[in-house]
Amino acid sequence: MYRRLFSGIIDQGNTRTFIEAMREARDHQTDRGIRARTSIWGAMTGQTNGMVIVSDFETLDDLERFTEMAAEDASFATMRRAVASQLVFDASDVSIHRLSYHSEGLYSSEDATAPRRYMRVLSGEVQAGRHREFVMAISQALEFQKQRGIDATTSVWSAVTGHTSGVSVVAEFDTLAELERFDELAQKDAEFAELRKASRASMVFLTSDVALYRNLA
């Protein structure tokens, strides 16, 4: 599975118009047979009028068809301009990631990969030659939190564009209370802290960052 992230900042008062324009563009690509799960997330930390559009494609071919349509379909280009017009454009960015790990193990299952209400993203860079070690450490930490009753869907995404050593650990929750339970476990459970330390040990820690989002659409 491949993920296309379009991040940016919504101009003051334009959130509703932006979401409506985005839905129209999404319906247009669906009608033309390009299948992608698309969700819109609003930032809860940092610049709170920030957002990210997450589009998940089953195959690289699907993503390439989307890119081709964006370049050649005049109607779609017009719709995408309507989306972009709601943003502070010079603050926008596009990146592509490949799915490396999913907590459900079902990479192509729509139920397993369906977006939830809140998203916690830990992004950083993995040290050269330690990507497999990083994913294994993450999987052990996830099994531990699952045994402690933390209900979260977690996936690991490796960068295809930009810094290809980049990685994002995405944890999704249905409620803020569940997210808070995760944070509390991370702070108070020494064993869980050690497992998380092992996963971060294979990252270039100075480049890591945590961001929280809520699902807008």
C-alpha positions in Angstrom: 0.0 0.0 0.0 1.2 3.5 -0.8 0.2 6.8 1.0 0.2 10.3 -0.6 0.3 13.0 2.0 -0.6 16.6 1.1 -0.1 18.9 4.0 -0.7 22.6 4.3 -2.3 25.4 6.2 -6.0 26.4 5.7 -6.7 30.1 5.4 -8.7 31.7 8.2 -12.4 30.7 7.9 -12.0 28.4 4.9 -12.2 25.0 6.5 -15.7 24.1 5.4 -15.1 25.4 1.8 -11.9 23.4 1.7 -13.5 20.2 2.8 -16.4 20.6 0.3 -13.9 21.2 -2.5 -11.8 18.2 -1.4 -14.9 15.9 -1.4 -15.8 17.0 -4.9 -12.3 16.2 -6.2 -12.4 12.8 -4.4 -15.8 11.9 -6.0 -14.4 12.9 -9.4 -11.4 10.5 -9.2 -13.7 7.7 -7.8 -16.0 8.1 -10.8 -13.1 7.7 -13.1 -12.1 4.4 -11.5 -9.2 5.6 -9.4 -9.6 3.9 -6.0 -8.1 5.5 -3.0 -9.1 5.9 0.6 -8.9 9.6 1.3 -9.2 11.3 4.7 -8.7 14.9 5.9 -7.0 15.6 9.2 -6.8 18.8 11.2 -3.8 19.6 13.4 -4.4 19.6 17.2 -0.8 20.5 18.0 1.6 23.1 16.5 -0.2 25.3 13.9 -3.8 24.4 14.6 -5.1 25.6 11.2 -2.7 23.0 9.6 -4.2 20.0 7.9 -3.1 16.9 6.0 -4.9 15.0 3.2 -4.1 11.3 3.4 -4.8 9.2 0.3 -4.1 5.5 0.5 -3.6 3.5 -2.7 -3.5 -0.3 -2.9 -0.8 -0.3 -5.5 1.8 2.0 -7.0 0.0 1.7 -10.3 -3.1 3.2 -8.7 -1.0 6.1 -7.4 0.6 6.6 -10.9 -2.9 6.7 -12.5 -3.9 9.4 -10.0 -0.8 11.4 -10.8 -1.5 11.0 -14.6 -5.1 12.1 -14.2 -4.0 15.2 -12.1 -1.7 16.2 -15.0 -4.0 15.5 -17.9 -7.7 15.8 -16.8 -8.7 19.5 -17.1 -11.8 19.0 -14.9 -9.8 17.4 -12.2 -7.1 20.1 -12.4 -9.8 22.7 -11.9 -11.2 20.9 -8.8 -7.7 20.6 -7.4 -7.1 24.3 -7.9 -10.3 24.9 -5.9 -8.9 22.9 -3.1 -5.5 24.7 -3.2 -7.1 28.1 -3.3 -8.3 27.6 0.3 -4.7 27.1 1.5 -1.7 29.2 2.3 -0.1 27.7 -0.7 3.5 28.3 0.0 3.1 26.3 3.2 1.9 23.2 1.4 3.9 20.0 0.8 3.4 16.6 -0.9 5.2 13.4 0.1 4.8 9.6 -0.8 5.2 6.8 1.7 5.1 3.0 1.5 3.5 0.8 4.1 6.2 -1.2 6.1 4.1 -2.6 9.0 0.5 -2.7 10.1 -0.7 -3.7 13.5 -3.6 -5.7 12.1 -1.3 -7.5 9.5 -4.0 -6.9 6.8 -2.4 -4.4 4.5 -5.2 -4.5 1.9 -8.2 -4.8 4.3 -10.4 -1.8 4.3 -11.7 -2.6 7.8 -8.1 -2.8 9.1 -7.0 0.4 7.5 -10.1 2.5 7.9 -9.3 5.9 9.5 -10.4 6.5 13.1 -11.1 9.7 15.0 -7.7 10.8 16.3 -4.2 10.3 14.9 -0.8 10.5 16.6 2.2 10.7 14.2 5.8 10.1 15.3 8.0 11.0 12.4 11.8 10.8 12.1 14.6 9.1 10.3 15.8 5.5 10.7 19.6 5.0 10.9 21.1 3.2 7.9 20.8 -0.6 8.0 18.4 -0.5 11.0 15.0 -0.3 9.4 14.1 -4.0 10.0 15.3 -3.6 13.6 13.1 -0.5 14.0 10.0 -2.3 12.7 10.6 -5.3 15.0 11.0 -3.1 18.0 7.8 -1.2 17.1 5.9 -4.5 16.8 7.0 -5.6 20.3 5.8 -2.3 21.8 2.5 -2.6 20.0 1.9 -6.1 21.3 2.6 -4.8 24.9 0.1 -2.0 24.7 -2.5 -4.3 23.1 -2.1 -6.6 26.1 -2.7 -3.7 28.4 -6.0 -2.9 26.7 -5.0 0.1 24.6 -7.2 0.1 21.5 -5.2 1.6 18.7 -4.5 0.9 15.0 -0.8 1.5 14.3 1.1 1.5 11.0 4.7 2.3 10.0 5.3 4.2 6.7 8.6 4.5 5.0 9.3 7.6 2.8 9.6 7.1 -0.9 10.2 10.8 -1.7 12.4 13.3 0.1 14.7 11.8 2.8 14.1 8.1 2.0 15.4 7.2 5.5 12.3 9.0 6.8 9.7 7.0 8.7 6.3 7.7 10.3 4.7 5.7 13.0 0.9 6.4 12.9 -1.3 5.5 15.8 -5.1 6.0 15.4 -7.6 6.1 18.2 -11.4 6.3 18.4 -11.5 8.6 21.4 -9.3 11.2 23.1 -9.6 9.1 26.3 -7.9 6.2 24.6 -5.1 8.5 23.3 -4.7 9.8 26.9 -4.5 6.2 28.2 -1.7 5.6 25.7 0.2 8.7 26.9 -0.3 7.7 30.5 1.1 4.2 29.8 4.1 5.7 28.1 4.8 7.9 31.1 4.2 5.5 34.0 4.9 2.0 32.8 8.7 1.3 33.0 8.5 -1.8 30.8 6.6 0.0 28.1 9.1 2.9 28.3 12.0 0.4 27.7 10.2 -1.1 24.6 9.6 2.4 23.2 13.2 3.3 23.9 14.4 0.3 21.9 12.4 1.5 18.9 13.6 5.0 19.1 17.2 3.8 19.5 17.2 2.9 15.8 16.0 6.4 14.9 18.0 9.6 14.5 16.2 11.0 17.5 17.1 14.6 17.0 15.0 14.6 13.8 11.9 13.0 15.4 8.6 14.9 15.9 5.2 14.1 17.4 1.9 15.6 16.0 -1.7 15.0 16.9 -4.6 15.3 14.4 -8.4 14.9 14.5 -10.4 13.5 11.6 -12.3 16.2 9.6 -13.7 14.1 6.8 
